[in-house]
């Protein structure tokens, strides 16, 4: 068992449009772990939504995944 965590920069509209969709991380916690589920608001924490700060942060660190996993990158359109 374990937890999947990540720090990432993503547009709020993109995050909101993916709430309720299936996420499949594969075996990220070890062989045969098969980590998957439905993305919910409770799974996410907004660290900062101040656009000036976020823009400066992106300028320094870049955008996308900063650390760990970004669940938006693991959305499965045809999850079975």
mmCIF file as gemmi writes it, N, C-alpha and C atoms, coordinates in Angstrom:
data_model
loop_
_atom_site.group_PDB
_atom_site.id
_atom_site.type_symbol
_atom_site.label_atom_id
_atom_site.label_alt_id
_atom_site.label_comp_id
_atom_site.label_asym_id
_atom_site.label_entity_id
_atom_site.label_seq_id
_atom_site.pdbx_PDB_ins_code
_atom_site.Cartn_x
_atom_site.Cartn_y
_atom_site.Cartn_z
_atom_site.occupancy
_atom_site.B_iso_or_equiv
_atom_site.pdbx_formal_charge
_atom_site.auth_seq_id
_atom_site.auth_asym_id
_atom_site.pdbx_PDB_model_num
ATOM 1 N N . UNK Axp A 1 ? 0.83 -1.183 0 1 0 ? 1 A 1
ATOM 2 C CA . UNK Axp A 1 ? 0 0 0 1 0 ? 1 A 1
ATOM 3 C C . UNK Axp A 1 ? 0.873 1.244 0 1 0 ? 1 A 1
ATOM 4 N N . UNK Axp A 2 ? 0.267 2.365 -0.328 1 0 ? 2 A 1
ATOM 5 C CA . UNK Axp A 2 ? 0.989 3.623 -0.362 1 0 ? 2 A 1
ATOM 6 C C . UNK Axp A 2 ? 0.093 4.738 -0.835 1 0 ? 2 A 1
ATOM 7 N N . UNK Axp A 3 ? 0.693 5.882 -1.057 1 0 ? 3 A 1
ATOM 8 C CA . UNK Axp A 3 ? -0.032 7.047 -1.523 1 0 ? 3 A 1
ATOM 9 C C . UNK Axp A 3 ? 0.626 7.596 -2.773 1 0 ? 3 A 1
ATOM 10 N N . UNK Axp A 4 ? -0.175 8.24 -3.609 1 0 ? 4 A 1
ATOM 11 C CA . UNK Axp A 4 ? 0.326 8.895 -4.809 1 0 ? 4 A 1
ATOM 12 C C . UNK Axp A 4 ? 0.222 10.388 -4.56 1 0 ? 4 A 1
ATOM 13 N N . UNK Axp A 5 ? 1.348 11.072 -4.661 1 0 ? 5 A 1
ATOM 14 C CA . UNK Axp A 5 ? 1.366 12.504 -4.424 1 0 ? 5 A 1
ATOM 15 C C . UNK Axp A 5 ? 2.082 13.208 -5.556 1 0 ? 5 A 1
ATOM 16 N N . UNK Axp A 6 ? 1.803 14.48 -5.714 1 0 ? 6 A 1
ATOM 17 C CA . UNK Axp A 6 ? 2.494 15.26 -6.721 1 0 ? 6 A 1
ATOM 18 C C . UNK Axp A 6 ? 2.217 16.733 -6.553 1 0 ? 6 A 1
ATOM 19 N N . UNK Axp A 7 ? 3.141 17.529 -7.033 1 0 ? 7 A 1
ATOM 20 C CA . UNK Axp A 7 ? 2.987 18.981 -7.073 1 0 ? 7 A 1
ATOM 21 C C . UNK Axp A 7 ? 3.084 19.371 -8.534 1 0 ? 7 A 1
ATOM 22 N N . UNK Axp A 8 ? 2.031 20.012 -9.038 1 0 ? 8 A 1
ATOM 23 C CA . UNK Axp A 8 ? 2.004 20.337 -10.458 1 0 ? 8 A 1
ATOM 24 C C . UNK Axp A 8 ? 1.267 21.639 -10.705 1 0 ? 8 A 1
ATOM 25 N N . UNK Axp A 9 ? 1.563 22.246 -11.844 1 0 ? 9 A 1
ATOM 26 C CA . UNK Axp A 9 ? 0.893 23.467 -12.285 1 0 ? 9 A 1
ATOM 27 C C . UNK Axp A 9 ? -0.051 23.064 -13.415 1 0 ? 9 A 1
ATOM 28 N N . UNK Axp A 10 ? -1.317 23.405 -13.256 1 0 ? 10 A 1
ATOM 29 C CA . UNK Axp A 10 ? -2.331 23.049 -14.262 1 0 ? 10 A 1
ATOM 30 C C . UNK Axp A 10 ? -3.422 24.101 -14.237 1 0 ? 10 A 1
ATOM 31 N N . UNK Axp A 11 ? -3.978 24.405 -15.396 1 0 ? 11 A 1
ATOM 32 C CA . UNK Axp A 11 ? -5.079 25.363 -15.463 1 0 ? 11 A 1
ATOM 33 C C . UNK Axp A 11 ? -6.29 24.791 -14.734 1 0 ? 11 A 1
ATOM 34 N N . UNK Axp A 12 ? -6.966 25.638 -13.953 1 0 ? 12 A 1
ATOM 35 C CA . UNK Axp A 12 ? -8.1 25.171 -13.152 1 0 ? 12 A 1
ATOM 36 C C . UNK Axp A 12 ? -9.212 24.589 -14.024 1 0 ? 12 A 1
ATOM 37 N N . UNK Axp A 13 ? -9.436 25.165 -15.203 1 0 ? 13 A 1
ATOM 38 C CA . UNK Axp A 13 ? -10.479 24.642 -16.096 1 0 ? 13 A 1
ATOM 39 C C . UNK Axp A 13 ? -10.163 23.217 -16.537 1 0 ? 13 A 1
ATOM 40 N N . UNK Axp A 14 ? -8.882 22.95 -16.803 1 0 ? 14 A 1
ATOM 41 C CA . UNK Axp A 14 ? -8.48 21.605 -17.216 1 0 ? 14 A 1
ATOM 42 C C . UNK Axp A 14 ? -8.668 20.612 -16.067 1 0 ? 14 A 1
ATOM 43 N N . UNK Axp A 15 ? -8.317 21.028 -14.857 1 0 ? 15 A 1
ATOM 44 C CA . UNK Axp A 15 ? -8.501 20.155 -13.698 1 0 ? 15 A 1
ATOM 45 C C . UNK Axp A 15 ? -9.99 19.876 -13.494 1 0 ? 15 A 1
ATOM 46 N N . UNK Axp A 16 ? -10.795 20.929 -13.469 1 0 ? 16 A 1
ATOM 47 C CA . UNK Axp A 16 ? -12.232 20.776 -13.238 1 0 ? 16 A 1
ATOM 48 C C . UNK Axp A 16 ? -12.9 19.902 -14.297 1 0 ? 16 A 1
ATOM 49 N N . UNK Axp A 17 ? -12.451 20.007 -15.544 1 0 ? 17 A 1
ATOM 50 C CA . UNK Axp A 17 ? -13.066 19.208 -16.611 1 0 ? 17 A 1
ATOM 51 C C . UNK Axp A 17 ? -12.716 17.726 -16.504 1 0 ? 17 A 1
ATOM 52 N N . UNK Axp A 18 ? -11.708 17.398 -15.703 1 0 ? 18 A 1
ATOM 53 C CA . UNK Axp A 18 ? -11.305 15.998 -15.538 1 0 ? 18 A 1
ATOM 54 C C . UNK Axp A 18 ? -11.803 15.368 -14.24 1 0 ? 18 A 1
ATOM 55 N N . UNK Axp A 19 ? -12.469 16.152 -13.391 1 0 ? 19 A 1
ATOM 56 C CA . UNK Axp A 19 ? -13.061 15.6 -12.175 1 0 ? 19 A 1
ATOM 57 C C . UNK Axp A 19 ? -14.129 14.581 -12.585 1 0 ? 19 A 1
ATOM 58 N N . UNK Axp A 20 ? -14.095 13.424 -11.961 1 0 ? 20 A 1
ATOM 59 C CA . UNK Axp A 20 ? -15.05 12.368 -12.278 1 0 ? 20 A 1
ATOM 60 C C . UNK Axp A 20 ? -14.56 11.382 -13.322 1 0 ? 20 A 1
ATOM 61 N N . UNK Axp A 21 ? -13.406 11.665 -13.918 1 0 ? 21 A 1
ATOM 62 C CA . UNK Axp A 21 ? -12.843 10.758 -14.921 1 0 ? 21 A 1
ATOM 63 C C . UNK Axp A 21 ? -11.931 9.73 -14.25 1 0 ? 21 A 1
ATOM 64 N N . UNK Axp A 22 ? -11.723 8.633 -14.956 1 0 ? 22 A 1
ATOM 65 C CA . UNK Axp A 22 ? -10.87 7.562 -14.453 1 0 ? 22 A 1
ATOM 66 C C . UNK Axp A 22 ? -9.398 7.9 -14.66 1 0 ? 22 A 1
ATOM 67 N N . UNK Axp A 23 ? -8.596 7.613 -13.622 1 0 ? 23 A 1
ATOM 68 C CA . UNK Axp A 23 ? -7.159 7.827 -13.65 1 0 ? 23 A 1
ATOM 69 C C . UNK Axp A 23 ? -6.492 6.466 -13.497 1 0 ? 23 A 1
ATOM 70 N N . UNK Axp A 24 ? -5.512 6.178 -14.343 1 0 ? 24 A 1
ATOM 71 C CA . UNK Axp A 24 ? -4.795 4.914 -14.261 1 0 ? 24 A 1
ATOM 72 C C . UNK Axp A 24 ? -3.3 5.19 -14.212 1 0 ? 24 A 1
ATOM 73 N N . UNK Axp A 25 ? -2.678 4.929 -13.053 1 0 ? 25 A 1
ATOM 74 C CA . UNK Axp A 25 ? -1.253 5.165 -12.863 1 0 ? 25 A 1
ATOM 75 C C . UNK Axp A 25 ? -0.41 3.926 -13.179 1 0 ? 25 A 1
ATOM 76 N N . UNK Axp A 26 ? -1.037 2.786 -13.318 1 0 ? 26 A 1
ATOM 77 C CA . UNK Axp A 26 ? -0.275 1.565 -13.562 1 0 ? 26 A 1
ATOM 78 C C . UNK Axp A 26 ? 0.357 1.05 -12.284 1 0 ? 26 A 1
ATOM 79 N N . UNK Axp A 27 ? 1.565 0.522 -12.398 1 0 ? 27 A 1
ATOM 80 C CA . UNK Axp A 27 ? 2.248 -0.114 -11.266 1 0 ? 27 A 1
ATOM 81 C C . UNK Axp A 27 ? 3.237 0.835 -10.585 1 0 ? 27 A 1
ATOM 82 N N . UNK Axp A 28 ? 2.837 2.081 -10.326 1 0 ? 28 A 1
ATOM 83 C CA . UNK Axp A 28 ? 3.76 3.079 -9.772 1 0 ? 28 A 1
ATOM 84 C C . UNK Axp A 28 ? 4.173 2.8 -8.327 1 0 ? 28 A 1
ATOM 85 N N . UNK Axp A 29 ? 3.429 1.948 -7.634 1 0 ? 29 A 1
ATOM 86 C CA . UNK Axp A 29 ? 3.779 1.614 -6.246 1 0 ? 29 A 1
ATOM 87 C C . UNK Axp A 29 ? 4.412 0.227 -6.137 1 0 ? 29 A 1
ATOM 88 N N . UNK Axp A 30 ? 4.838 -0.309 -7.253 1 0 ? 30 A 1
ATOM 89 C CA . UNK Axp A 30 ? 5.485 -1.616 -7.253 1 0 ? 30 A 1
ATOM 90 C C . UNK Axp A 30 ? 4.759 -2.581 -8.157 1 0 ? 30 A 1
ATOM 91 N N . UNK Axp A 31 ? 5.452 -3.672 -8.427 1 0 ? 31 A 1
ATOM 92 C CA . UNK Axp A 31 ? 4.905 -4.69 -9.317 1 0 ? 31 A 1
ATOM 93 C C . UNK Axp A 31 ? 3.562 -5.186 -8.798 1 0 ? 31 A 1
ATOM 94 N N . UNK Axp A 32 ? 2.601 -5.285 -9.679 1 0 ? 32 A 1
ATOM 95 C CA . UNK Axp A 32 ? 1.24 -5.752 -9.402 1 0 ? 32 A 1
ATOM 96 C C . UNK Axp A 32 ? 0.418 -4.786 -8.55 1 0 ? 32 A 1
ATOM 97 N N . UNK Axp A 33 ? 0.843 -3.525 -8.437 1 0 ? 33 A 1
ATOM 98 C CA . UNK Axp A 33 ? 0.098 -2.578 -7.597 1 0 ? 33 A 1
ATOM 99 C C . UNK Axp A 33 ? -1.144 -2.034 -8.286 1 0 ? 33 A 1
ATOM 100 N N . UNK Axp A 34 ? -1.127 -1.854 -9.607 1 0 ? 34 A 1
ATOM 101 C CA . UNK Axp A 34 ? -2.284 -1.4 -10.374 1 0 ? 34 A 1
ATOM 102 C C . UNK Axp A 34 ? -3.061 -0.27 -9.674 1 0 ? 34 A 1
ATOM 103 N N . UNK Axp A 35 ? -2.495 0.908 -9.667 1 0 ? 35 A 1
ATOM 104 C CA . UNK Axp A 35 ? -3.107 2.058 -9.001 1 0 ? 35 A 1
ATOM 105 C C . UNK Axp A 35 ? -4.033 2.773 -9.977 1 0 ? 35 A 1
ATOM 106 N N . UNK Axp A 36 ? -5.319 2.873 -9.618 1 0 ? 36 A 1
ATOM 107 C CA . UNK Axp A 36 ? -6.308 3.537 -10.457 1 0 ? 36 A 1
ATOM 108 C C . UNK Axp A 36 ? -7.476 3.993 -9.605 1 0 ? 36 A 1
ATOM 109 N N . UNK Axp A 37 ? -8.328 4.819 -10.177 1 0 ? 37 A 1
ATOM 110 C CA . UNK Axp A 37 ? -9.51 5.296 -9.466 1 0 ? 37 A 1
ATOM 111 C C . UNK Axp A 37 ? -10.166 6.432 -10.213 1 0 ? 37 A 1
ATOM 112 N N . UNK Axp A 38 ? -11.154 7.016 -9.591 1 0 ? 38 A 1
ATOM 113 C CA . UNK Axp A 38 ? -11.874 8.147 -10.161 1 0 ? 38 A 1
ATOM 114 C C . UNK Axp A 38 ? -11.362 9.42 -9.507 1 0 ? 38 A 1
ATOM 115 N N . UNK Axp A 39 ? -10.981 10.391 -10.308 1 0 ? 39 A 1
ATOM 116 C CA . UNK Axp A 39 ? -10.46 11.655 -9.788 1 0 ? 39 A 1
ATOM 117 C C . UNK Axp A 39 ? -11.592 12.47 -9.178 1 0 ? 39 A 1
ATOM 118 N N . UNK Axp A 40 ? -11.416 12.872 -7.929 1 0 ? 40 A 1
ATOM 119 C CA . UNK Axp A 40 ? -12.415 13.704 -7.262 1 0 ? 40 A 1
ATOM 120 C C . UNK Axp A 40 ? -11.743 14.948 -6.687 1 0 ? 40 A 1
ATOM 121 N N . UNK Axp A 41 ? -12.548 15.949 -6.387 1 0 ? 41 A 1
ATOM 122 C CA . UNK Axp A 41 ? -12.017 17.188 -5.81 1 0 ? 41 A 1
ATOM 123 C C . UNK Axp A 41 ? -11.301 16.915 -4.496 1 0 ? 41 A 1
ATOM 124 N N . UNK Axp A 42 ? -11.778 15.928 -3.755 1 0 ? 42 A 1
ATOM 125 C CA . UNK Axp A 42 ? -11.183 15.59 -2.461 1 0 ? 42 A 1
ATOM 126 C C . UNK Axp A 42 ? -9.762 15.043 -2.612 1 0 ? 42 A 1
ATOM 127 N N . UNK Axp A 43 ? -9.415 14.577 -3.805 1 0 ? 43 A 1
ATOM 128 C CA . UNK Axp A 43 ? -8.071 14.052 -4.064 1 0 ? 43 A 1
ATOM 129 C C . UNK Axp A 43 ? -7.046 15.159 -4.263 1 0 ? 43 A 1
ATOM 130 N N . UNK Axp A 44 ? -7.516 16.381 -4.487 1 0 ? 44 A 1
ATOM 131 C CA . UNK Axp A 44 ? -6.631 17.482 -4.862 1 0 ? 44 A 1
ATOM 132 C C . UNK Axp A 44 ? -6.646 18.594 -3.837 1 0 ? 44 A 1
ATOM 133 N N . UNK Axp A 45 ? -5.517 19.273 -3.7 1 0 ? 45 A 1
ATOM 134 C CA . UNK Axp A 45 ? -5.396 20.443 -2.839 1 0 ? 45 A 1
ATOM 135 C C . UNK Axp A 45 ? -4.772 21.561 -3.653 1 0 ? 45 A 1
ATOM 136 N N . UNK Axp A 46 ? -5.451 22.685 -3.753 1 0 ? 46 A 1
ATOM 137 C CA . UNK Axp A 46 ? -4.889 23.852 -4.442 1 0 ? 46 A 1
ATOM 138 C C . UNK Axp A 46 ? -3.93 24.522 -3.469 1 0 ? 46 A 1
ATOM 139 N N . UNK Axp A 47 ? -2.664 24.547 -3.851 1 0 ? 47 A 1
ATOM 140 C CA . UNK Axp A 47 ? -1.646 25.15 -2.983 1 0 ? 47 A 1
ATOM 141 C C . UNK Axp A 47 ? -1.673 26.66 -3.13 1 0 ? 47 A 1
ATOM 142 N N . UNK Axp A 48 ? -1.851 27.134 -4.367 1 0 ? 48 A 1
ATOM 143 C CA . UNK Axp A 48 ? -1.885 28.575 -4.611 1 0 ? 48 A 1
ATOM 144 C C . UNK Axp A 48 ? -2.631 28.851 -5.911 1 0 ? 48 A 1
ATOM 145 N N . UNK Axp A 49 ? -3.522 29.818 -5.873 1 0 ? 49 A 1
ATOM 146 C CA . UNK Axp A 49 ? -4.213 30.222 -7.094 1 0 ? 49 A 1
ATOM 147 C C . UNK Axp A 49 ? -4.009 31.714 -7.398 1 0 ? 49 A 1
ATOM 148 N N . UNK Axp A 50 ? -3.001 32.302 -6.775 1 0 ? 50 A 1
ATOM 149 C CA . UNK Axp A 50 ? -2.639 33.694 -7.032 1 0 ? 50 A 1
ATOM 150 C C . UNK Axp A 50 ? -1.893 33.75 -8.368 1 0 ? 50 A 1
ATOM 151 N N . UNK Axp A 51 ? -2.513 34.334 -9.384 1 0 ? 51 A 1
ATOM 152 C CA . UNK Axp A 51 ? -1.951 34.291 -10.737 1 0 ? 51 A 1
ATOM 153 C C . UNK Axp A 51 ? -0.568 34.942 -10.83 1 0 ? 51 A 1
ATOM 154 N N . UNK Axp A 52 ? -0.325 36.019 -10.092 1 0 ? 52 A 1
ATOM 155 C CA . UNK Axp A 52 ? 0.992 36.656 -10.131 1 0 ? 52 A 1
ATOM 156 C C . UNK Axp A 52 ? 2.065 35.708 -9.595 1 0 ? 52 A 1
ATOM 157 N N . UNK Axp A 53 ? 1.774 35.069 -8.459 1 0 ? 53 A 1
ATOM 158 C CA . UNK Axp A 53 ? 2.725 34.122 -7.882 1 0 ? 53 A 1
ATOM 159 C C . UNK Axp A 53 ? 2.943 32.941 -8.808 1 0 ? 53 A 1
ATOM 160 N N . UNK Axp A 54 ? 1.851 32.383 -9.338 1 0 ? 54 A 1
ATOM 161 C CA . UNK Axp A 54 ? 1.954 31.21 -10.215 1 0 ? 54 A 1
ATOM 162 C C . UNK Axp A 54 ? 2.77 31.553 -11.459 1 0 ? 54 A 1
ATOM 163 N N . UNK Axp A 55 ? 2.535 32.71 -12.049 1 0 ? 55 A 1
ATOM 164 C CA . UNK Axp A 55 ? 3.3 33.105 -13.236 1 0 ? 55 A 1
ATOM 165 C C . UNK Axp A 55 ? 4.792 33.241 -12.922 1 0 ? 55 A 1
ATOM 166 N N . UNK Axp A 56 ? 5.116 33.819 -11.776 1 0 ? 56 A 1
ATOM 167 C CA . UNK Axp A 56 ? 6.522 33.945 -11.375 1 0 ? 56 A 1
ATOM 168 C C . UNK Axp A 56 ? 7.117 32.571 -11.105 1 0 ? 56 A 1
ATOM 169 N N . UNK Axp A 57 ? 6.354 31.707 -10.461 1 0 ? 57 A 1
ATOM 170 C CA . UNK Axp A 57 ? 6.788 30.34 -10.18 1 0 ? 57 A 1
ATOM 171 C C . UNK Axp A 57 ? 7.096 29.605 -11.492 1 0 ? 57 A 1
ATOM 172 N N . UNK Axp A 58 ? 6.205 29.729 -12.476 1 0 ? 58 A 1
ATOM 173 C CA . UNK Axp A 58 ? 6.401 29.078 -13.775 1 0 ? 58 A 1
ATOM 174 C C . UNK Axp A 58 ? 7.648 29.634 -14.459 1 0 ? 58 A 1
ATOM 175 N N . UNK Axp A 59 ? 7.86 30.938 -14.329 1 0 ? 59 A 1
ATOM 176 C CA . UNK Axp A 59 ? 9.038 31.568 -14.93 1 0 ? 59 A 1
ATOM 177 C C . UNK Axp A 59 ? 10.327 30.965 -14.363 1 0 ? 59 A 1
ATOM 178 N N . UNK Axp A 60 ? 10.324 30.673 -13.067 1 0 ? 60 A 1
ATOM 179 C CA . UNK Axp A 60 ? 11.518 30.144 -12.404 1 0 ? 60 A 1
ATOM 180 C C . UNK Axp A 60 ? 11.624 28.626 -12.538 1 0 ? 60 A 1
ATOM 181 N N . UNK Axp A 61 ? 10.523 27.916 -12.249 1 0 ? 61 A 1
ATOM 182 C CA . UNK Axp A 61 ? 10.555 26.452 -12.157 1 0 ? 61 A 1
ATOM 183 C C . UNK Axp A 61 ? 10.043 25.733 -13.407 1 0 ? 61 A 1
ATOM 184 N N . UNK Axp A 62 ? 9.327 26.44 -14.26 1 0 ? 62 A 1
ATOM 185 C CA . UNK Axp A 62 ? 8.681 25.794 -15.393 1 0 ? 62 A 1
ATOM 186 C C . UNK Axp A 62 ? 7.288 25.343 -14.997 1 0 ? 62 A 1
ATOM 187 N N . UNK Axp A 63 ? 6.52 24.904 -15.979 1 0 ? 63 A 1
ATOM 188 C CA . UNK Axp A 63 ? 5.168 24.445 -15.655 1 0 ? 63 A 1
ATOM 189 C C . UNK Axp A 63 ? 5.095 22.938 -15.812 1 0 ? 63 A 1
ATOM 190 N N . UNK Axp A 64 ? 3.933 22.408 -15.568 1 0 ? 64 A 1
ATOM 191 C CA . UNK Axp A 64 ? 3.754 20.96 -15.628 1 0 ? 64 A 1
ATOM 192 C C . UNK Axp A 64 ? 3.978 20.336 -14.269 1 0 ? 64 A 1
ATOM 193 N N . UNK Axp A 65 ? 4.531 19.153 -14.256 1 0 ? 65 A 1
ATOM 194 C CA . UNK Axp A 65 ? 4.755 18.428 -13.008 1 0 ? 65 A 1
ATOM 195 C C . UNK Axp A 65 ? 6.054 18.898 -12.373 1 0 ? 65 A 1
ATOM 196 N N . UNK Axp A 66 ? 5.967 19.352 -11.14 1 0 ? 66 A 1
ATOM 197 C CA . UNK Axp A 66 ? 7.129 19.827 -10.406 1 0 ? 66 A 1
ATOM 198 C C . UNK Axp A 66 ? 7.759 18.672 -9.634 1 0 ? 66 A 1
ATOM 199 N N . UNK Axp A 67 ? 6.917 17.849 -9.021 1 0 ? 67 A 1
ATOM 200 C CA . UNK Axp A 67 ? 7.384 16.72 -8.219 1 0 ? 67 A 1
ATOM 201 C C . UNK Axp A 67 ? 6.282 15.661 -8.167 1 0 ? 67 A 1
ATOM 202 N N . UNK Axp A 68 ? 6.642 14.421 -8.189 1 0 ? 68 A 1
ATOM 203 C CA . UNK Axp A 68 ? 5.653 13.351 -8.073 1 0 ? 68 A 1
ATOM 204 C C . UNK Axp A 68 ? 4.848 13.17 -9.345 1 0 ? 68 A 1
ATOM 205 N N . UNK Axp A 69 ? 3.541 13.012 -9.184 1 0 ? 69 A 1
ATOM 206 C CA . UNK Axp A 69 ? 2.657 12.68 -10.303 1 0 ? 69 A 1
ATOM 207 C C . UNK Axp A 69 ? 1.561 13.724 -10.488 1 0 ? 69 A 1
ATOM 208 N N . UNK Axp A 70 ? 1.239 14.006 -11.748 1 0 ? 70 A 1
ATOM 209 C CA . UNK Axp A 70 ? 0.127 14.873 -12.107 1 0 ? 70 A 1
ATOM 210 C C . UNK Axp A 70 ? -0.99 13.966 -12.621 1 0 ? 70 A 1
ATOM 211 N N . UNK Axp A 71 ? -2.072 13.8 -11.876 1 0 ? 71 A 1
ATOM 212 C CA . UNK Axp A 71 ? -3.116 12.861 -12.286 1 0 ? 71 A 1
ATOM 213 C C . UNK Axp A 71 ? -3.763 13.206 -13.627 1 0 ? 71 A 1
ATOM 214 N N . UNK Axp A 72 ? -3.704 14.459 -14.037 1 0 ? 72 A 1
ATOM 215 C CA . UNK Axp A 72 ? -4.289 14.856 -15.315 1 0 ? 72 A 1
ATOM 216 C C . UNK Axp A 72 ? -3.577 14.15 -16.47 1 0 ? 72 A 1
ATOM 217 N N . UNK Axp A 73 ? -2.295 13.859 -16.284 1 0 ? 73 A 1
ATOM 218 C CA . UNK Axp A 73 ? -1.527 13.161 -17.314 1 0 ? 73 A 1
ATOM 219 C C . UNK Axp A 73 ? -1.874 11.673 -17.389 1 0 ? 73 A 1
ATOM 220 N N . UNK Axp A 74 ? -2.63 11.184 -16.427 1 0 ? 74 A 1
ATOM 221 C CA . UNK Axp A 74 ? -2.97 9.755 -16.362 1 0 ? 74 A 1
ATOM 222 C C . UNK Axp A 74 ? -4.46 9.497 -16.564 1 0 ? 74 A 1
ATOM 223 N N . UNK Axp A 75 ? -5.185 10.505 -17.042 1 0 ? 75 A 1
ATOM 224 C CA . UNK Axp A 75 ? -6.611 10.342 -17.315 1 0 ? 75 A 1
ATOM 225 C C . UNK Axp A 75 ? -6.794 9.318 -18.432 1 0 ? 75 A 1
ATOM 226 N N . UNK Axp A 76 ? -7.727 8.393 -18.233 1 0 ? 76 A 1
ATOM 227 C CA . UNK Axp A 76 ? -8.022 7.365 -19.215 1 0 ? 76 A 1
ATOM 228 C C . UNK Axp A 76 ? -9.371 7.661 -19.851 1 0 ? 76 A 1
ATOM 229 N N . UNK Axp A 77 ? -9.353 7.965 -21.113 1 0 ? 77 A 1
ATOM 230 C CA . UNK Axp A 77 ? -10.607 8.247 -21.82 1 0 ? 77 A 1
ATOM 231 C C . UNK Axp A 77 ? -11.415 6.976 -22.002 1 0 ? 77 A 1
ATOM 232 N N . UNK Axp A 78 ? -10.74 5.858 -22.228 1 0 ? 78 A 1
ATOM 233 C CA . UNK Axp A 78 ? -11.418 4.578 -22.46 1 0 ? 78 A 1
ATOM 234 C C . UNK Axp A 78 ? -10.977 3.571 -21.412 1 0 ? 78 A 1
ATOM 235 N N . UNK Axp A 79 ? -11.255 3.858 -20.147 1 0 ? 79 A 1
ATOM 236 C CA . UNK Axp A 79 ? -10.832 2.994 -19.038 1 0 ? 79 A 1
ATOM 237 C C . UNK Axp A 79 ? -11.707 1.757 -18.951 1 0 ? 79 A 1
ATOM 238 N N . UNK Axp A 80 ? -11.088 0.606 -18.791 1 0 ? 80 A 1
ATOM 239 C CA . UNK Axp A 80 ? -11.85 -0.642 -18.673 1 0 ? 80 A 1
ATOM 240 C C . UNK Axp A 80 ? -11.421 -1.365 -17.435 1 0 ? 80 A 1
